[in-house]
Amino acid sequence: MGNCFTKNPTNPAPAEGEGEAGADPVQSSAPDDAPIQKAPIPTAAFTPPPKPAAIGPVLGRPMEDVRTTYSLGKELGRGQFGVTHLCTHKATGEKLACKTIAKRKLTNKEDIEDVRREVQIMYHLSGQPNIVELKGAYEDKQSVHLVMELCAGGELFDRIIARGHYTERAAASLLRTIVQIVHTCHSMGVMHRDLKPENFLLLSKDEDAPLKATDFGLSVFFKQGEVFKDIVGSAYYIAPEVLKRRYGPEADIWSIGVMLYIFLCGVPPFWAGNFLFILQSAADAA
């Protein structure tokens, strides 16, 4: 046999769809030294992520503008630390109440702890039928906002003023509800410490409107047998053992008794023009 070898083809005909024989598969019209063009990168890819909201010093959670969700309306009431406004949920139209607490009035650590504890207690008591429901708590740079169930009937105090006093039957009905509320609080480990007609609200203007407890700003969690020493409460309703700096949940029961007296008589049992005389009268009644 002869030597084995491969013969170079001489200009074979190009297959259909191919270029001329010997040509590169991909042809470029650009010169060899032309710069390579890069596809533009979308600007959005370099947009930095939004900064996380600052943590509020009172609630200890990211700060949030309550007006993003709610619109605030007319003033409903005013207290030592806060102002309550009618508010409306923007998405649903639901009418609620917003208690706004100015942070500049929280002058020390104890004030901040009181607000924080009030929020904790209201969430803890959530779902109880005769306790005002807390819908949400918000904090911005200037204030803390507590959005709550709206009680359009106003304070029990105003209804007492309008009526003068209650019959025994009507007073008994009111007292039964109040005792049930306080029993619920105590069974859940909460002592109110500021029970008075101003801190009970009526759900509507109806004569038989449900009664609801509110304002847990002085309330505390307690354990069985725990003794408290700080003096808190309102003058006409404060228990003698509170003034003696040794008390427990029984101090709330004293306040209920004072309210019953007011329901029946239209005036408090310890009446004086001087604050100290009122406290002395309460202490002497022990």
Buried (B, 14 or more C-beta within 10 A) or exposed (E): EEEEEEEEEEEEEEEEEEEEEEEEEEEEEEEEEEEEEEEEEEEEEEEEEEEEEEEBEBBEEEBBEBBEBBEBEEEBBEEEBBBBBBBBBEEEEEEBBBBBBEBEEBEEEEBBEBBBBBBBBBEBBEEBEBBBBBBBBBBBEEBBBBBBBBBBBBBBBEBBEEEEEBEEEBBEBBBEBBBBBBEBBBEEBBBBBBBBBBBBBBBEEEEEBBBBBBBBBBBBEBEEEEEBEEEBBBBBBBBBBBBEEEBBBEBBEBBBEBBBBBBBEEEBBBEBEEEEEBBBBBBEEE
